[in-house]
Every structure is written in structure tokens, then in C-alpha cells.
Amino acid sequence: MSDTPGASPPAGTDGAETERPLRILIGADTFAPDVNGAARFAERLAAGLAERGHDVHIVAPAASRKHGTWKEVHEGQELTAHRLYSWRWYPHDWLRFALPWRIKQNSARILDEVKPDVVHFQSHIIVGRGLSVEVWGKKKIESMKLAGLLAVNRGSQEEPRFILMRYKPAGKPRKKIALVGKGITFDSGGLSLKPSKSMETMKLDMAGGAAIIATMSRLPQLRPDIEVTGYVPTTDNLPGANAQKPGDVIRYLNGKTIEVLNTDAEGRLILADALALAARQKPDYMINLATLTGACMVALGSGVGGLFSNNQDLAERLLRCSRDTGEKLWQLPLVKEYREMIKSSVADMKNIGGAHGGAITAALILQEFVADVPWAHLDIAGPAFAESDQTICPKGGTGFGVRTLLKFLSTL
């Protein structure tokens, strides 16, 4: 943080750079998987910030006052000679609305961890005021000509689903937003089979779809004056007897064709359906989330998502929102010259590029289906899954993207 202009350094700092004092509320809930750990973490965080000169308050539900570690932490702090921070007790309902983004992030984490099949995935949808949901079966998907989803589903024993969620405000919406999420409930790679080690976490390949469902489920409580539509194509990707084959060509509803050379690059095939469908509605912004490429993890590691966009204003908005919510994004380029890498001799494009730049070529394929709509693609292959317990979530699915999306929608 920057220095406070004209301020004298506090006693004992020897003129060292100091932070501008802030008023900080630490929201602490009793719904965390490790309640006692949450209490201790809140205590350490509050004490550390208070010692640095900030005005700190722990905001916790009233019922927590008599709960195990919460009671010990609170009473211990009350008995200290000098109170470093204060406590504010509120009813559960207040906390529920004060921490909506954390709650919905947990919803996405739960979705990430459920049984990896289409039926369990769609059963976790929550409906509220202004929010409607349609779940299309195979016949409807065929009638809508969603050929990419049908192609990926060919190797499965379960039929595909396409989840369409619409939120409409009470009054006239100021903006129309489309959110698209990849919903591959398990990815074996299809006939281009993954090594067994690489399949261990592939029930999390629907993390993008989970983030969209969690975000949409919160809108009835936040009540933004915008219309938001969520699109989640969902299936598993298995090497069944009728599975799609390398060399197949898919024709999409916007007329473009893709040659499939690797069935393990299936996410872009189903996202192309959803993006083309959403683009027909001419939204003001379109954002998709997907655990799309290992190449993005090679570039940015496991803690940062890649951001691609055809609109710099939208990209900067999302970057600001990600910084505000603590979800790390880094913008990567849509290199026009790399289009040569996805050219096909039998179709408009092929579904894989060359040996390098895989995150970029995947994004370039998606861009072919967004028409002229301002669009952003978030490749969350790295941060969607935590290999070990983290400060704000345990090992497993993280719900990455929910906080950024809700922050973005709240700024429109």
C-alpha cells in the first residue's frame, strides 16, 4: 500500500514505510468443514492485521458465541489486557447475505466433488425468484443441432444434457450477459485415451459448469438489474463402442466445421455449441469458464487462471474483479498468426494445434463461435483443483471463478 501523504511515522517504526490504516471486517462462518480451524485462523488473521495498525472486527453468527473453539477464542481475547480487535455478533441470516460469494463458491466446490455423472450434476441446480431452469435431453439437443455435444457423448452409456439457466430481474434489464461453462463430468480422453494417472481427478473437468451453476443460483438473492443466461453442456467423454474417432468432422449450428484429430480435446467441441447458441441472443458480454488445457497450467502454474478476450475493456473489468476477490487471473494473447496452426484440409479448423501454444490455439478455436460479441474465455485448468489443503479451501475442487463472476455482475 502507498504511504499516507504528510503523515508522520508511528513511534517505534524508525521511519519505515507504513500501511494506510484500514477498517477490516473478517467474515467468519460456522459452516466451514473445519469449524475449529476457521476460528483459529480468524483469530490469527485479526491479531496480525490489528498489530499492523488496522481497525479489525470479526463478524460471526451469534450462535457461535457458545460453540467450542469460537467460545475459547472470544473469551480469551476478551480477557487480554489490550484488545487488538473486536467481535460483532449477528444472526445467521445476516451472515448468509454478508458472505454470498463464499457460500456460492462452496456450492461450486460441492458440485466438483459429487459422483461424476450427468444425473448427479444436474440434480444440484437451485432455483429461486427470477431464475428459471431448462434441462434438455438428447432429443432436444438433436433438434437444436448441438453437434459437438452429441459427438463427444457418442462413447457414453448416459445421454447428454444441456442445462439452460435464465435470470430475469423484476424491471427492464440494463444489460444482457451470457455465462458458459464446460460440463464434462468425467474425461477419460475418449479413444485418445489418457494415462491412468491423468484420469484420477477428471471428475473435476466440469468445474467451469459448476462455477456457472453456483453463480446463477445466487442471483435471486443478489437481485442485479441485469439479465443473465447460463449455458452448461454436459456429458462424460468415454471410449465406448460408438465413440467419435480421430478424423471425424463436426458441423456446428453456425455453419462452421471442426476436424477432430484428438478426442481428448473435447471441451472446445462442446463449448463451441454453447457459444454459438449464446451468440445468437446478442448479449452485451459473453464469458466462458473451462478446465480447458494443460498448456495453460504449464504457462501459469496451478494457482492462476488464463484470461483471453476479444475486448480489452471486458478483460480489464474481469482482471479488476479477480484482484478484488483474490482469484488470480493473467491475460494471455489471442495471437492471430497462430490460426495457421489450427487450419484443416477438410474442415474450417481442426481441434488441436501444434506442439506449443496449446492454450492460445484452444482459445482461438472458441473465438470462431462468438461472432462479434464481446467475449472472454477463462482457462481455469490450474486453479480449479487444489492438490493440498489451502488457506481458504481444503484439497479438491476450489469453486474458482464464482467470486470473480459475482463481483463482475455486481458492477454492471
One Martini backbone bead per residue (centre of mass of N, CA, C, O) as a GRO file, in nm:
protein
  412
    1MET     BB    1   0.101   0.032   0.013
    2SER     BB    2   0.064   0.355   0.043
    3ASP     BB    3   0.136   0.637   0.167
    4THR     BB    4   0.056   0.886   0.386
    5PRO     BB    5   0.022   1.200   0.331
    6GLY     BB    6   0.208   1.375   0.578
    7ALA     BB    7   0.279   1.150   0.764
    8SER     BB    8   0.385   1.029   1.057
    9PRO     BB    9   0.564   0.805   1.201
   10PRO     BB   10   0.535   0.579   1.416
   11ALA     BB   11   0.627   0.466   1.692
   12GLY     BB   12   0.897   0.232   1.627
   13THR     BB   13   0.960   0.254   1.296
   14ASP     BB   14   1.197   0.439   1.192
   15GLY     BB   15   1.051   0.540   0.914
   16ALA     BB   16   0.905   0.324   0.801
   17GLU     BB   17   0.701   0.183   0.601
   18THR     BB   18   0.345   0.232   0.595
   19GLU     BB   19   0.023   0.158   0.637
   20ARG     BB   20  -0.293   0.222   0.570
   21PRO     BB   21  -0.550   0.245   0.758
   22LEU     BB   22  -0.805  -0.005   0.808
   23ARG     BB   23  -1.129  -0.131   0.775
   24ILE     BB   24  -1.189  -0.468   0.898
   25LEU     BB   25  -1.381  -0.748   0.793
   26ILE     BB   26  -1.424  -1.076   0.931
   27GLY     BB   27  -1.571  -1.342   0.789
   28ALA     BB   28  -1.727  -1.591   1.000
   29ASP     BB   29  -1.806  -1.936   0.983
   30THR     BB   30  -1.996  -2.248   1.083
   31PHE     BB   31  -1.976  -2.414   0.786
   32ALA     BB   32  -1.713  -2.518   0.793
   33PRO     BB   33  -1.541  -2.806   0.784
   34ASP     BB   34  -1.336  -2.642   0.991
   35VAL     BB   35  -1.431  -2.477   1.256
   36ASN     BB   36  -1.182  -2.451   1.442
   37GLY     BB   37  -0.990  -2.351   1.222
   38ALA     BB   38  -1.149  -2.093   1.157
   39ALA     BB   39  -1.117  -1.958   1.431
   40ARG     BB   40  -0.806  -1.948   1.442
   41PHE     BB   41  -0.765  -1.796   1.178
   42ALA     BB   42  -0.925  -1.542   1.253
   43GLU     BB   43  -0.749  -1.469   1.494
   44ARG     BB   44  -0.473  -1.440   1.349
   45LEU     BB   45  -0.560  -1.233   1.139
   46ALA     BB   46  -0.661  -1.011   1.330
   47ALA     BB   47  -0.402  -0.972   1.495
   48GLY     BB   48  -0.211  -0.903   1.261
   49LEU     BB   49  -0.369  -0.652   1.156
   50ALA     BB   50  -0.379  -0.493   1.423
   51GLU     BB   51  -0.064  -0.466   1.462
   52ARG     BB   52  -0.069  -0.282   1.180
   53GLY     BB   53  -0.321  -0.061   1.249
   54HIS     BB   54  -0.593  -0.192   1.218
   55ASP     BB   55  -0.950  -0.200   1.201
   56VAL     BB   56  -1.077  -0.488   1.364
   57HIS     BB   57  -1.343  -0.727   1.276
   58ILE     BB   58  -1.537  -0.995   1.385
   59VAL     BB   59  -1.778  -1.168   1.189
   60ALA     BB   60  -2.038  -1.352   1.360
   61PRO     BB   61  -2.247  -1.573   1.459
   62ALA     BB   62  -2.421  -1.590   1.750
   63ALA     BB   63  -2.405  -1.906   1.793
   64SER     BB   64  -2.081  -1.906   1.830
   65ARG     BB   65  -2.035  -1.819   2.133
   66LYS     BB   66  -2.090  -2.148   2.230
   67HIS     BB   67  -1.861  -2.264   2.032
   68GLY     BB   68  -1.602  -2.389   2.136
   69THR     BB   69  -1.354  -2.224   1.992
   70TRP     BB   70  -1.505  -1.959   1.976
   71LYS     BB   71  -1.528  -1.923   2.280
   72GLU     BB   72  -1.226  -1.926   2.346
   73VAL     BB   73  -1.136  -1.693   2.164
   74HIS     BB   74  -1.322  -1.474   2.277
   75GLU     BB   75  -1.250  -1.494   2.583
   76GLY     BB   76  -0.944  -1.456   2.551
   77GLN     BB   77  -0.964  -1.168   2.427
   78GLU     BB   78  -1.129  -1.034   2.659
   79LEU     BB   79  -0.881  -1.087   2.882
   80THR     BB   80  -0.707  -0.899   2.765
   81ALA     BB   81  -0.551  -0.601   2.823
   82HIS     BB   82  -0.543  -0.565   2.496
   83ARG     BB   83  -0.745  -0.495   2.241
   84LEU     BB   84  -0.706  -0.567   1.904
   85TYR     BB   85  -1.009  -0.666   1.863
   86SER     BB   86  -1.339  -0.716   1.750
   87TRP     BB   87  -1.678  -0.818   1.800
   88ARG     BB   88  -1.954  -0.936   1.582
   89TRP     BB   89  -2.291  -1.019   1.631
   90TYR     BB   90  -2.501  -1.226   1.420
   91PRO     BB   91  -2.725  -1.347   1.246
   92HIS     BB   92  -2.734  -1.583   1.008
   93ASP     BB   93  -2.878  -1.416   0.788
   94TRP     BB   94  -2.666  -1.196   0.766
   95LEU     BB   95  -2.430  -1.379   0.685
   96ARG     BB   96  -2.554  -1.497   0.429
   97PHE     BB   97  -2.548  -1.203   0.287
   98ALA     BB   98  -2.246  -1.115   0.350
   99LEU     BB   99  -2.144  -1.422   0.217
  100PRO     BB  100  -2.225  -1.512  -0.085
  101TRP     BB  101  -1.962  -1.597  -0.237
  102ARG     BB  102  -1.864  -1.820  -0.049
  103ILE     BB  103  -2.113  -1.998  -0.063
  104LYS     BB  104  -2.105  -2.041  -0.379
  105GLN     BB  105  -1.828  -2.160  -0.386
  106ASN     BB  106  -1.909  -2.411  -0.223
  107SER     BB  107  -2.109  -2.517  -0.429
  108ALA     BB  108  -1.895  -2.571  -0.646
  109ARG     BB  109  -1.727  -2.768  -0.476
  110ILE     BB  110  -1.946  -2.980  -0.444
  111LEU     BB  111  -1.982  -3.037  -0.744
  112ASP     BB  112  -1.688  -3.133  -0.791
  113GLU     BB  113  -1.739  -3.396  -0.577
  114VAL     BB  114  -1.936  -3.548  -0.720
  115LYS     BB  115  -2.063  -3.774  -0.895
  116PRO     BB  116  -1.946  -3.864  -1.230
  117ASP     BB  117  -2.247  -3.756  -1.351
  118VAL     BB  118  -2.514  -3.613  -1.502
  119VAL     BB  119  -2.741  -3.652  -1.289
  120HIS     BB  120  -2.591  -3.533  -1.039
  121PHE     BB  121  -2.528  -3.257  -1.159
  122GLN     BB  122  -2.830  -3.155  -1.220
  123SER     BB  123  -2.940  -3.197  -0.910
  124HIS     BB  124  -2.781  -2.912  -0.801
  125ILE     BB  125  -2.997  -2.723  -0.879
  126ILE     BB  126  -3.104  -2.385  -0.809
  127VAL     BB  127  -3.411  -2.221  -0.737
  128GLY     BB  128  -3.540  -1.883  -0.790
  129ARG     BB  129  -3.615  -1.571  -0.809
  130GLY     BB  130  -3.601  -1.525  -1.163
  131LEU     BB  131  -3.527  -1.837  -1.190
  132SER     BB  132  -3.469  -2.053  -1.465
  133VAL     BB  133  -3.495  -2.406  -1.582
  134GLU     BB  134  -3.337  -2.608  -1.834
  135VAL     BB  135  -3.335  -2.964  -1.939
  136TRP     BB  136  -3.187  -3.115  -2.198
  137GLY     BB  137  -3.221  -3.365  -2.402
  138LYS     BB  138  -3.138  -3.541  -2.677
  139LYS     BB  139  -3.368  -3.445  -2.865
  140LYS     BB  140  -3.325  -3.143  -2.822
  141ILE     BB  141  -3.028  -3.136  -2.906
  142GLU     BB  142  -3.084  -3.230  -3.194
  143SER     BB  143  -3.283  -2.995  -3.273
  144MET     BB  144  -3.040  -2.775  -3.205
  145LYS     BB  145  -2.766  -2.872  -3.328
  146LEU     BB  146  -2.554  -3.006  -3.101
  147ALA     BB  147  -2.287  -3.166  -3.230
  148GLY     BB  148  -2.058  -3.171  -3.019
  149LEU     BB  149  -2.208  -3.309  -2.785
  150LEU     BB  150  -2.289  -3.564  -2.945
  151ALA     BB  151  -2.002  -3.658  -3.018
  152VAL     BB  152  -1.886  -3.693  -2.728
  153ASN     BB  153  -2.131  -3.892  -2.632
  154ARG     BB  154  -2.100  -4.162  -2.804
  155GLY     BB  155  -1.921  -4.328  -2.570
  156SER     BB  156  -2.176  -4.329  -2.394
  157GLN     BB  157  -2.442  -4.450  -2.171
  158GLU     BB  158  -2.514  -4.155  -2.136
  159GLU     BB  159  -2.698  -3.896  -2.175
  160PRO     BB  160  -2.715  -3.587  -2.254
  161ARG     BB  161  -2.692  -3.239  -2.140
  162PHE     BB  162  -2.867  -2.915  -2.135
  163ILE     BB  163  -2.810  -2.625  -1.944
  164LEU     BB  164  -3.065  -2.370  -1.881
  165MET     BB  165  -3.020  -2.045  -1.737
  166ARG     BB  166  -3.252  -1.787  -1.611
  167TYR     BB  167  -3.218  -1.437  -1.536
  168LYS     BB  168  -3.478  -1.204  -1.425
  169PRO     BB  169  -3.573  -0.911  -1.360
  170ALA     BB  170  -3.835  -0.714  -1.273
  171GLY     BB  171  -3.721  -0.524  -1.465
  172LYS     BB  172  -3.544  -0.365  -1.683
  173PRO     BB  173  -3.265  -0.451  -1.831
  174ARG     BB  174  -2.937  -0.319  -1.873
  175LYS     BB  175  -2.827  -0.616  -1.931
  176LYS     BB  176  -2.672  -0.887  -2.127
  177ILE     BB  177  -2.569  -1.211  -2.011
  178ALA     BB  178  -2.325  -1.471  -2.084
  179LEU     BB  179  -2.279  -1.802  -1.944
  180VAL     BB  180  -2.014  -2.050  -1.982
  181GLY     BB  181  -1.985  -2.414  -1.917
  182LYS     BB  182  -1.797  -2.684  -1.862
  183GLY     BB  183  -1.955  -3.039  -1.847
  184ILE     BB  184  -1.733  -3.265  -1.778
  185THR     BB  185  -1.779  -3.537  -1.564
  186PHE     BB  186  -1.578  -3.724  -1.745
  187ASP     BB  187  -1.224  -3.773  -1.856
  188SER     BB  188  -1.061  -4.017  -2.059
  189GLY     BB  189  -1.030  -3.910  -2.384
  190GLY     BB  190  -1.126  -4.148  -2.518
  191LEU     BB  191  -0.956  -4.282  -2.775
  192SER     BB  192  -0.756  -4.064  -2.655
  193LEU     BB  193  -0.620  -4.194  -2.407
  194LYS     BB  194  -0.546  -4.160  -2.096
  195PRO     BB  195  -0.362  -4.185  -1.847
  196SER     BB  196  -0.438  -4.299  -1.540
  197LYS     BB  197  -0.325  -4.060  -1.374
  198SER     BB  198  -0.491  -3.836  -1.542
  199MET     BB  199  -0.787  -3.946  -1.427
  200GLU     BB  200  -0.819  -3.897  -1.113
  201THR     BB  201  -0.948  -3.577  -1.158
  202MET     BB  202  -1.187  -3.590  -1.396
  203LYS     BB  203  -1.445  -3.498  -1.230
  204LEU     BB  204  -1.334  -3.182  -1.259
  205ASP     BB  205  -1.420  -3.108  -1.571
  206MET     BB  206  -1.688  -2.934  -1.445
  207ALA     BB  207  -1.602  -2.658  -1.308
  208GLY     BB  208  -1.724  -2.449  -1.498
  209GLY     BB  209  -2.019  -2.538  -1.464
  210ALA     BB  210  -2.029  -2.507  -1.156
  211ALA     BB  211  -1.976  -2.199  -1.152
  212ILE     BB  212  -2.232  -2.122  -1.308
  213ILE     BB  213  -2.445  -2.247  -1.122
  214ALA     BB  214  -2.361  -2.093  -0.864
  215THR     BB  215  -2.400  -1.810  -0.975
  216MET     BB  216  -2.699  -1.831  -1.063
  217SER     BB  217  -2.809  -1.918  -0.771
  218ARG     BB  218  -2.751  -1.618  -0.644
  219LEU     BB  219  -2.924  -1.396  -0.795
  220PRO     BB  220  -3.196  -1.387  -0.629
  221GLN     BB  221  -3.045  -1.239  -0.385
  222LEU     BB  222  -2.896  -0.997  -0.540
  223ARG     BB  223  -3.064  -0.856  -0.767
  224PRO     BB  224  -2.990  -0.775  -1.048
  225ASP     BB  225  -3.027  -0.538  -1.336
  226ILE     BB  226  -2.990  -0.817  -1.502
  227GLU     BB  227  -2.947  -1.043  -1.768
  228VAL     BB  228  -2.894  -1.399  -1.718
  229THR     BB  229  -2.725  -1.665  -1.901
  230GLY     BB  230  -2.687  -2.018  -1.869
  231TYR     BB  231  -2.442  -2.253  -2.016
  232VAL     BB  232  -2.447  -2.629  -1.989
  233PRO     BB  233  -2.267  -2.868  -2.124
  234THR     BB  234  -2.325  -3.233  -2.067
  235THR     BB  235  -2.075  -3.494  -2.025
  236ASP     BB  236  -1.899  -3.763  -2.106
  237ASN     BB  237  -1.562  -3.912  -2.197
  238LEU     BB  238  -1.577  -4.209  -2.380
  239PRO     BB  239  -1.464  -4.542  -2.525
  240GLY     BB  240  -1.691  -4.647  -2.683
  241ALA     BB  241  -1.819  -4.818  -2.954
  242ASN     BB  242  -1.937  -4.511  -3.066
  243ALA     BB  243  -1.705  -4.338  -3.075
  244GLN     BB  244  -1.533  -4.097  -3.164
  245LYS     BB  245  -1.298  -4.015  -3.428
  246PRO     BB  246  -1.027  -3.967  -3.576
  247GLY     BB  247  -1.147  -3.757  -3.856
  248ASP     BB  248  -1.383  -3.630  -3.776
  249VAL     BB  249  -1.671  -3.418  -3.864
  250ILE     BB  250  -1.807  -3.108  -3.744
  251ARG     BB  251  -2.125  -2.945  -3.760
  252TYR     BB  252  -2.241  -2.634  -3.689
  253LEU     BB  253  -2.496  -2.395  -3.637
  254ASN     BB  254  -2.292  -2.171  -3.787
  255GLY     BB  255  -2.139  -2.371  -4.021
  256LYS     BB  256  -1.900  -2.475  -3.885
  257THR     BB  257  -1.592  -2.674  -3.891
  258ILE     BB  258  -1.451  -2.977  -3.728
  259GLU     BB  259  -1.158  -3.153  -3.689
  260VAL     BB  260  -1.093  -3.460  -3.534
  261LEU     BB  261  -0.766  -3.553  -3.382
  262ASN     BB  262  -0.855  -3.529  -3.064
  263THR     BB  263  -1.063  -3.658  -2.811
  264ASP     BB  264  -0.918  -3.490  -2.564
  265ALA     BB  265  -1.035  -3.221  -2.721
  266GLU     BB  266  -1.359  -3.170  -2.606
  267GLY     BB  267  -1.438  -2.897  -2.477
  268ARG     BB  268  -1.447  -2.721  -2.741
  269LEU     BB  269  -1.683  -2.882  -2.873
  270ILE     BB  270  -1.909  -2.798  -2.657
  271LEU     BB  271  -1.860  -2.489  -2.640
  272ALA     BB  272  -1.931  -2.417  -2.931
  273ASP     BB  273  -2.229  -2.459  -2.902
  274ALA     BB  274  -2.287  -2.253  -2.670
  275LEU     BB  275  -2.168  -2.001  -2.806
  276ALA     BB  276  -2.344  -2.000  -3.061
  277LEU     BB  277  -2.612  -1.984  -2.907
  278ALA     BB  278  -2.552  -1.723  -2.742
  279ALA     BB  279  -2.486  -1.528  -2.985
  280ARG     BB  280  -2.786  -1.514  -3.095
  281GLN     BB  281  -2.872  -1.315  -2.841
  282LYS     BB  282  -2.690  -1.066  -2.816
  283PRO     BB  283  -2.499  -0.997  -2.594
  284ASP     BB  284  -2.293  -0.783  -2.422
  285TYR     BB  285  -2.173  -1.042  -2.273
  286MET     BB  286  -1.922  -1.316  -2.284
  287ILE     BB  287  -1.855  -1.600  -2.060
  288ASN     BB  288  -1.604  -1.852  -2.015
  289LEU     BB  289  -1.558  -2.169  -1.840
  290ALA     BB  290  -1.253  -2.383  -1.831
  291THR     BB  291  -1.090  -2.697  -1.825
  292LEU     BB  292  -0.892  -2.699  -2.103
  293THR     BB  293  -0.560  -2.675  -2.041
  294GLY     BB  294  -0.235  -2.777  -1.974
  295ALA     BB  295  -0.086  -2.531  -2.100
  296CYS     BB  296  -0.177  -2.323  -1.886
  297MET     BB  297  -0.025  -2.459  -1.652
  298VAL     BB  298   0.257  -2.429  -1.771
  299ALA     BB  299   0.245  -2.113  -1.777
  300LEU     BB  300   0.087  -2.053  -1.464
  301GLY     BB  301   0.003  -2.284  -1.312
  302SER     BB  302  -0.222  -2.370  -1.032
  303GLY     BB  303  -0.305  -2.047  -0.933
  304VAL     BB  304  -0.372  -1.955  -1.241
  305GLY     BB  305  -0.568  -1.797  -1.470
  306GLY     BB  306  -0.668  -1.769  -1.798
  307LEU     BB  307  -0.704  -1.474  -2.015
  308PHE     BB  308  -0.932  -1.421  -2.283
  309SER     BB  309  -0.990  -1.154  -2.538
  310ASN     BB  310  -1.182  -0.934  -2.772
  311ASN     BB  311  -1.201  -0.727  -2.510
  312GLN     BB  312  -1.038  -0.504  -2.315
  313ASP     BB  313  -1.251  -0.398  -2.120
  314LEU     BB  314  -1.341  -0.675  -2.018
  315ALA     BB  315  -1.067  -0.773  -1.920
  316GLU     BB  316  -1.023  -0.544  -1.707
  317ARG     BB  317  -1.269  -0.603  -1.537
  318LEU     BB  318  -1.189  -0.895  -1.458
  319LEU     BB  319  -0.918  -0.828  -1.328
  320ARG     BB  320  -1.030  -0.651  -1.104
  321CYS     BB  321  -1.220  -0.864  -0.981
  322SER     BB  322  -0.998  -1.072  -0.916
  323ARG     BB  323  -0.844  -0.892  -0.719
  324ASP     BB  324  -1.081  -0.832  -0.520
  325THR     BB  325  -1.129  -1.170  -0.471
  326GLY     BB  326  -0.851  -1.352  -0.502
  327GLU     BB  327  -0.852  -1.431  -0.813
  328LYS     BB  328  -0.618  -1.542  -1.034
  329LEU     BB  329  -0.534  -1.352  -1.326
  330TRP     BB  330  -0.405  -1.386  -1.674
  331GLN     BB  331  -0.326  -1.235  -1.960
  332LEU     BB  332  -0.365  -1.364  -2.287
  333PRO     BB  333  -0.306  -1.410  -2.619
  334LEU     BB  334  -0.452  -1.361  -2.949
  335VAL     BB  335  -0.282  -1.511  -3.197
  336LYS     BB  336  -0.330  -1.483  -3.527
  337GLU     BB  337  -0.093  -1.658  -3.645
  338TYR     BB  338  -0.202  -1.933  -3.500
  339ARG     BB  339  -0.423  -2.019  -3.706
  340GLU     BB  340  -0.241  -2.204  -3.878
  341MET     BB  341  -0.244  -2.444  -3.658
  342ILE     BB  342  -0.583  -2.496  -3.719
  343LYS     BB  343  -0.574  -2.592  -3.993
  344SER     BB  344  -0.770  -2.758  -4.245
  345SER     BB  345  -0.830  -2.975  -4.531
  346VAL     BB  346  -1.160  -3.057  -4.438
  347ALA     BB  347  -1.193  -2.790  -4.264
  348ASP     BB  348  -1.193  -2.497  -4.089
  349MET     BB  349  -1.085  -2.683  -3.849
  350LYS     BB  350  -0.898  -2.801  -3.580
  351ASN     BB  351  -0.875  -2.930  -3.236
  352ILE     BB  352  -0.562  -2.885  -3.288
  353GLY     BB  353  -0.238  -2.798  -3.273
  354GLY     BB  354   0.059  -2.778  -3.182
  355ALA     BB  355   0.318  -2.819  -2.950
  356HIS     BB  356   0.250  -2.513  -2.904
  357GLY     BB  357   0.018  -2.299  -2.766
  358GLY     BB  358  -0.253  -2.446  -2.661
  359ALA     BB  359  -0.419  -2.220  -2.519
  360ILE     BB  360  -0.444  -2.037  -2.770
  361THR     BB  361  -0.569  -2.232  -2.982
  362ALA     BB  362  -0.820  -2.291  -2.816
  363ALA     BB  363  -0.923  -1.996  -2.809
  364LEU     BB  364  -0.943  -1.961  -3.118
  365ILE     BB  365  -1.168  -2.163  -3.155
  366LEU     BB  366  -1.381  -2.022  -2.979
  367GLN     BB  367  -1.386  -1.747  -3.137
  368GLU     BB  368  -1.547  -1.874  -3.389
  369PHE     BB  369  -1.837  -1.867  -3.189
  370VAL     BB  370  -1.894  -1.533  -3.106
  371ALA     BB  371  -1.863  -1.342  -3.314
  372ASP     BB  372  -1.918  -0.990  -3.207
  373VAL     BB  373  -1.897  -1.058  -2.912
  374PRO     BB  374  -1.808  -0.979  -2.612
  375TRP     BB  375  -1.529  -1.183  -2.495
  376ALA     BB  376  -1.444  -1.444  -2.246
  377HIS     BB  377  -1.173  -1.666  -2.149
  378LEU     BB  378  -1.145  -1.912  -1.884
  379ASP     BB  379  -0.861  -2.088  -1.787
  380ILE     BB  380  -0.902  -2.332  -1.501
  381ALA     BB  381  -0.713  -2.586  -1.475
  382GLY     BB  382  -0.552  -2.509  -1.219
  383PRO     BB  383  -0.750  -2.357  -0.987
  384ALA     BB  384  -0.986  -2.586  -0.968
  385PHE     BB  385  -0.745  -2.745  -0.811
  386ALA     BB  386  -0.636  -2.884  -0.499
  387GLU     BB  387  -0.366  -3.077  -0.381
  388SER     BB  388  -0.408  -2.914  -0.112
  389ASP     BB  389  -0.445  -2.751   0.157
  390GLN     BB  390  -0.587  -2.437   0.203
  391THR     BB  391  -0.672  -2.145   0.343
  392ILE     BB  392  -0.983  -2.146   0.188
  393CYS     BB  393  -0.937  -2.462   0.117
  394PRO     BB  394  -0.951  -2.774   0.050
  395LYS     BB  395  -0.895  -3.041  -0.095
  396GLY     BB  396  -0.982  -2.988  -0.431
  397GLY     BB  397  -1.232  -2.822  -0.511
  398THR     BB  398  -1.267  -2.447  -0.537
  399GLY     BB  399  -1.465  -2.257  -0.715
  400PHE     BB  400  -1.344  -2.111  -0.939
  401GLY     BB  401  -1.499  -1.784  -1.038
  402VAL     BB  402  -1.741  -1.695  -0.864
  403ARG     BB  403  -1.640  -1.429  -0.742
  404THR     BB  404  -1.576  -1.285  -1.007
  405LEU     BB  405  -1.857  -1.297  -1.136
  406LEU     BB  406  -2.019  -1.155  -0.909
  407LYS     BB  407  -1.858  -0.897  -0.919
  408PHE     BB  408  -1.910  -0.826  -1.213
  409LEU     BB  409  -2.223  -0.820  -1.201
  410SER     BB  410  -2.227  -0.590  -0.970
  411THR     BB  411  -2.094  -0.360  -1.183
  412LEU     BB  412  -2.336  -0.322  -1.412
   0.00000   0.00000   0.00000
